Amino acid sequence: MQPFPERLWRRTALPVSAGLLTARAPASPNSALRFTAFDTVGEAPAGLPLPVLELSARWFAHWAELVAGPPGTQVPGVAAMLLKDPSTVSVALGRPVPRALSPQELVLNFRAHASPPALRLAAHLAVGEPSLAVMRLVQAATEARPEPQHLAEVVLSGLLTTAPGSPAAAGHYVFRPGVREVLLRSLPRSTAARVGAVIQRYAGSRAGEVPVAVSDEDGAEGGRASGEPLAVVSEETVRKLRGGPAVPADESDTLVEGRYRLTRRRHDGTTSSTWRATDELLGREVSLKLFDALRAGTASGEQHFLADAERLAALDIQGWARVSGYGVHDGRPYLVTDAVDGEDLEQLLQARGPLPLAMITEVGRQTAGVLAELHRNGLLHLDLSPSALVLRRDGRVLVTDPGRGLEYARRIDQVRYPRPTDDLSGFLPPRLSSKVLDANAPVVDHRSDLYSLGALLYAMATGVSPVVGAQAPLPSGFPPDVEALVTDLMAIDPEDRPADAGEVLDRLRSPGAYDEELLRAYRAVRNVDPNGARMGRVLRDAFDEVLNGGVTGRYDMKSLTKTEKTHIGSLVDMAIQREFRFEDGREMDFRIAGVDVDCRFSLVFGGWVFPRETLGHLCLLVWANDYQSRWSAGLVRVNEEWLNAAINRDLKATLKAERRDKILWLWRDFELAENVLLHMSDADREAVFLPQAGQTRLNELFRRLQGRRIGRNAVHTVAQQRDYMKRIRGNGGSRSALRDEGIVILGDYEAHRHIARQLGLPVPREGEFVSARLVPVAPGAGKPVAEMDGGLWSLASPEDPEHPAPMLPSHLPTEASSEHGDGPRRG
């Protein structure tokens, strides 16, 4: 029995040949078998044929036929020819990997012949210690169908060597020097952290630290442990497994989860303590944050923490301390981040006191930028304090010490509020209005982090921490806009705080941007369209409307007349007012939050023109570009000093380039839904528009633009027919025409979106379609799959033969479908 797949047998000690095996009778011994190699030239090799089988059903079926078949049964197989005196057999041990190879070359050599599951397993094993027990654990935890041949590939890969002082049969290995680091670089941080958590929880961090069966003197089995013992453990380990009283892990030299040794306490927060620690597995310095113990019986709390910690570990944000590990130790959650060099803000404030304005705004800008990205990923910091900011020598600010990273609007227990103090070690801000500060289970959201950011700005301006829950003005001499920002951030009622970190970032980028009416209008728009989806859809629809492709066949703005281009501004103005239901303005186009606002649109960034009547008023500036597939929108109070001289006889002027920093951006450089007809290659476009029949053109569109979102306007432009949507359906439309080629067309139905997520395709938005060619696959294919029409399907590769596509599921939403849930599913 050969644990390797056949393609790797040439690398093993026993040379084999493929050929035909013939049995003289049922159950013939090896000596009665005849073997004829396919590539035999001249006389057949002498010796005893030793059949070699791969561990799969197909190979066993041939062997069963050979053993049980009638005399003369002949089956294909593989055999090694043994000499009659086995002691004289001399074989070369496969292709041993030269020890002189560099770590990179060793890994490349392995990748050249290894199977995908073996490659994944090797990378996962680099997180921990590659003992055989840990290997099996990791393989079972990461592979849907763990197979022994994949484990054998790793063991015999040349990447490992037997651990010093350990016999080969013990199954204790170590990576050759440098190999672990090369493998880790290929592993996503979130995956590494997840695998590390599995290893630490179930197998410890060293070879031999594996789960054991512990006897229970009070149990029904009479104190006898079931199962084969795997290791000898200490009484302390047994006590922990039995759930005895935990020893608080907050003393120097404590070993957290058998891996991280605490060396020096950095600081204590309200709900946690942060330590310098040594990662004894990888031999490096880290920062470890140890939270207060979870309440008894809160298994869901532990699950929530581990889920959020995995999401934190996946983040790659400039200015954010990378989370490299996490877990729960003695009931206390912990997060591990990379150690960083620099001075934390707490140390700087204690040494210098209040900081200059330029430094305050720069630190605030960088911190707000990190919070904006963190919140955009649906996570919170929840422990932002001076000690959490590290100031590096190159001027960059690093945000460290994340809190429990709770998702938006998750309810938490036991929120503690510190008393007024000048201590800078940390503060936990009020999360709701003063009316409900004493609620048992307050709700947290991103505005809690904004309060903490305001407290940080206050601390940098005054040198002391603010009194929590009380308003305190900044010292005299600070610009009114900075003082107003701090006041807004520290508002007791979250509704009075800025809408999000993006607004804070814009206000810090634009000194003097404080304008009560402007901020009121800004918040009103962002509250109803926080991610810009509605505005982006308005702009796409306006472009499509003026192109009128269903009638004219146009898809390029260059084909518009001058009058039509001018008309786009009016279309955008009316569409925005209609979408957001703004009231008519008294002097300007419309009113937002009771403030008159004029709409200015331009196809050229910075090309907005301002007539004299807009002076002193708010303007909504909108820019969109179909060639770049980008758009922006922001608010500005028109100031004559910021304008260029009038550029035409209507006395319209443009905003000076150096004054664009006065714009408070609602959305900056967002993605505009792609005009696929404009961005497809010339060859594809010619092939799509060449046929005379609209249905044929539409079939070619979905055939050539697979894996891209195609909007209804593109369909209408190509079909050039009133009933263009019927041309997509399965009863005679493109879905029917392309089915034999294996191509499916997913729409904006929730069931179709669910399939797109599982296959890793772009998810169709409202009014969009995505086509793709599929092939059936077996379970364990190791790539994203979706279940349809009674089978599993994956995206086809160019070399896959065509296979009729599956029937798409019902258009009704499914229970498993979710706008934020299912990612790619692997077979």
Disulfide bonds with the S-S distance in Angstrom:
none
